[in-house]
Amino acid sequence: MAFQFPLKRKQIEDLETEVRELKHKHTYTYVYTYIHIHTYIHMHTYILVTIRIHIYIHVHVRLIHIIFCFIL
């Protein structure tokens, strides 16, 4: 299955359902898949948040710089 990030809530629910079904077959596979999926989701969220923070800081630094130029 190929996923496009960010994952939609429905996709996450489908994945979790799939993981629950796997659990009945192989506990090891279940644990591995569960960790894998959640790592993916967390990593992606982390990257998005980081990018947002960088943009936010960048924009504000520019604004402060412009304001200082006007004052001086």
Kinemage of the C-alpha trace (Angstrom):
@kinemage 1
@onewidth
@group {chain A} dominant
@subgroup {mainchain}
@vectorlist {calphas} color= white
{ca met a 1} P 0.000 0.000 0.000
{ca ala a 2} L 1.331 3.433 -0.905
{ca phe a 3} L 0.529 6.381 1.308
{ca gln a 4} L 0.473 10.057 0.601
{ca phe a 5} L 1.396 12.225 3.529
{ca pro a 6} L -0.114 13.719 5.528
{ca leu a 7} L -2.308 10.697 6.244
{ca lys a 8} L -6.024 11.303 6.491
{ca arg a 9} L -7.773 10.249 9.718
{ca lys a 10} L -9.607 7.518 7.754
{ca gln a 11} L -6.293 6.091 6.474
{ca ile a 12} L -4.889 6.030 10.009
{ca glu a 13} L -8.021 4.237 11.253
{ca asp a 14} L -7.746 1.721 8.389
{ca leu a 15} L -4.114 1.097 9.277
{ca glu a 16} L -4.981 0.586 12.928
{ca thr a 17} L -7.778 -1.831 11.983
{ca glu a 18} L -5.330 -3.714 9.778
{ca val a 19} L -2.848 -3.846 12.646
{ca arg a 20} L -5.541 -5.232 14.986
{ca glu a 21} L -6.289 -7.968 12.453
{ca leu a 22} L -2.591 -8.771 12.185
{ca lys a 23} L -2.466 -9.125 15.956
{ca his a 24} L -4.660 -12.218 15.761
{ca lys a 25} L -2.238 -13.845 13.309
{ca his a 26} L 1.223 -12.937 14.598
{ca thr a 27} L 1.946 -10.992 17.749
{ca tyr a 28} L 5.473 -10.196 16.548
{ca thr a 29} L 4.266 -8.850 13.207
{ca tyr a 30} L 1.594 -6.857 15.026
{ca val a 31} L 4.094 -5.154 17.337
{ca tyr a 32} L 6.530 -4.463 14.515
{ca thr a 33} L 3.873 -3.048 12.181
{ca tyr a 34} L 2.283 -0.976 14.947
{ca ile a 35} L 5.619 0.606 15.908
{ca his a 36} L 6.476 1.134 12.245
{ca ile a 37} L 3.198 2.902 11.405
{ca his a 38} L 3.295 5.098 14.493
{ca thr a 39} L 6.927 6.023 13.930
{ca tyr a 40} L 5.963 7.046 10.392
{ca ile a 41} L 3.060 9.204 11.587
{ca his a 42} L 5.112 10.823 14.374
{ca met a 43} L 8.088 11.461 12.118
{ca his a 44} L 5.867 13.095 9.559
{ca thr a 45} L 4.120 15.257 12.146
{ca tyr a 46} L 7.525 16.215 13.556
{ca ile a 47} L 8.835 17.221 10.112
{ca leu a 48} L 5.723 19.304 9.372
{ca val a 49} L 5.887 21.071 12.735
{ca thr a 50} L 9.618 21.742 12.244
{ca ile a 51} L 8.999 23.227 8.800
{ca arg a 52} L 6.177 25.409 10.173
{ca ile a 53} L 8.389 26.667 13.013
{ca his a 54} L 11.206 27.446 10.556
{ca ile a 55} L 8.868 29.409 8.294
{ca tyr a 56} L 7.396 31.233 11.312
{ca ile a 57} L 10.838 32.215 12.608
{ca his a 58} L 12.041 33.190 9.139
{ca val a 59} L 9.039 35.457 8.504
{ca his a 60} L 9.344 37.102 11.938
{ca val a 61} L 13.070 37.668 11.630
{ca arg a 62} L 12.433 39.370 8.284
{ca leu a 63} L 9.684 41.530 9.806
{ca ile a 64} L 11.857 42.536 12.771
{ca his a 65} L 14.722 43.334 10.380
{ca ile a 66} L 12.446 45.545 8.225
{ca ile a 67} L 11.062 47.324 11.304
{ca phe a 68} L 14.601 48.008 12.612
{ca cys a 69} L 15.652 49.376 9.230
{ca phe a 70} L 12.742 51.828 9.373
{ca ile a 71} L 13.581 52.911 12.927
{ca leu a 72} L 17.286 53.445 12.165
